[in-house]
Amino acid sequence: MDELFVPPVDRWEPEAALLTGRDAVLHRSHLVGADPALTKEGGGNFSAKGIVSDHRHRITRVLWMSAWGCDGAATTPADFPALRLDDLLELRASGPLSENGMIDYLVDCGLRGEQRRPGIETLTHAFIPYPHVDHCHPDAVIALTSFPGGRQAADAEFGDEAIWFDYRQFDVGVARELADRIAAKPGCRFVLLANHGLFTWADSSEECYRNSLEAVERATRAVRKAVRRPPDLGGQSVNPPAPEVATDLLGELLPAMRGALSAGTPGVVLHLDRSDEAVRFASSARGPRCTQDGPSCPDHLVTVGYRPLVLDVTPAGTVADPNHTPTDTGTDPNHTSADTGTDPNRTSADTGAVLDGIERHRRWYNDYYERHVPLTARGLGRRGDAPRAIVLPGLGAVTAGPDAAKARLCADHLAQTMTVIRAADAAGGYVSLTEAQGAADEYWPLMRLKPQLRPPEGPLAGKVFLVAASDDACAATVADRLAASGAHVALATESPRQQAGMAASAAEICARHGERRAVALPSLASDPEAAARDAVLAYGGFDVFIDLTRSGGLAPAALAVFDRQRRRGSVLLSRDGRSAGELELEIGRLEADAEGRFGLTVNAVATADPVAVAEAALFLAGPVFGPVSDTWDGTVLSPRQAPGTAHHTVQTTAHDIPYESAHDTVHATTHDTVHESAHETAQESAHDTVHESAQDVHDDTIHDNARGSR
Ligand SMILES: [Zn+2]
């Protein structure tokens, strides 16, 4: 039988036995947090109890509790605020406490004033009467608690050593009940939280860690014993297309997805999962449908939402069984099947099905919100209604986020759910939270407070640039400046000799500014179609194409991507040694080519100075004329008229750019003169309905993918 779960790795270091208090839990959080078999990035929480001297030299019992939203793998001492344990224990037997009252109380228990906020499971950590307590989200434990016979399987394996706890929100009542049940079961070492994860505890840090490893090993064994059918989710119902066909399809589909998912936001970054596991799951008979039954874990709810969109856009000819429709969708309105036609050689993608599917998901989400979220829980705003994850039979899965790291984290949680579903399905069927439970948790005020904890984004957050260059050093300088402002940059060079240098520069930019903030494309700028497609595969699409090549020629491929995104795009030209007049001619040619197409601006900088180019790019894509710096004295040629209207060229410098040249829709409202020339007006009106909640959507769709830590 295929392995159901990747097992955790025992990383205990003997010398760690000497660590005490906060040092001990800090070390343990690194071990647990870095092991994806135990928890995904940002998941779980960890604590230790000890004695310190407070500001008045009083001996004080404390709980060092990992902060809300921190990533266990990367914690520092500051991520473990010290809380007065005796004050926390006061709540063990007191009366009811509201959610906000609980949070305020936890903050007030802080030993120091300026500490990070502890997580919502803090009271459970405090009430479990052991020095070391861990909470994590192992695939195997979640799977064991996600099928109908899971409880019996758990009882048979763990007996009195584990407590089974049905899914509930972690309020003070849960903490008390858990503590009572642990006290009533002296030999107990584990709590199995249904559809959620695990609690372990011990007198020593090592024992606590080993209890988690043991729980995963035993949960794996219990699931394996319960398996009654092959873990193949009913076998493949869609034959994945050949890799090159899949690549071409994705090259067409992803920009349509990115455009639709970006509506009402500054932009999103897509993450593509084409791993064997993802493709097999997405192509299986039962897997995609099971995803509609809810999240595997609360962290999935935070990142992916209650459920992903399933979208079958495989071309005809990939269905394994001619008697089996590629998407046996039943009546699920969220599950969309494209009209794939009858030509088995057809490889062109059905972008209309993508748009329809995303729209259908939005309608489902809004209905889910209306049906399940009470008025009292709506004060903190609605989360974005666009899907954050899309399962593509035959092709894999796509996830979206405000940046590459959050899109990847969303993919991690979707992958975890795929693992859980596969195992639970083999053991009798996947059972998760109902829509009502999901919505209650999604809009639980404590969950909704999370966005406040998120770090600010740069002015170019969500924006993607494709930079093609003859000079890799120049491209790297431009990319670094853009990435510093929150952008993601795909880099293409003209020469194979420069590719290694470009890759090294991209790696440095990522080290400075964040995960996948720059990517060196495998294809060359001299192959425009391939370069544009590879940028699409990297990020889902792009908003600005910067052409720093000697030969040019990539713009038409970039325009095709803008068309598929149905989203305004910009081209910025800069050619060493070319006059402003020559650039102006090229602008005219590109604009003629863009005639009647989706909104496009074409601009040029008549200098090859990378600083000037970067400043011009910031100006083009930034929210408020970009942060144009005093260092830019390049020239912008900015004919920003709608296609089909009179051609008009403004030549100006950075220091006196007139408002009329602004093209940013967000600020157009404050500068009425812009309205008549803003060719994105059409796009704007199309999104009027989301505008009022744009900020909220931005905060949520965009930022909600932040690390969960429940
Ligand atoms: Zn949790």
Residues whose N, C-alpha, C, O or C-beta is under 5 A from the ligand:
A	BS01	ZN	G44 G197 S709 R710
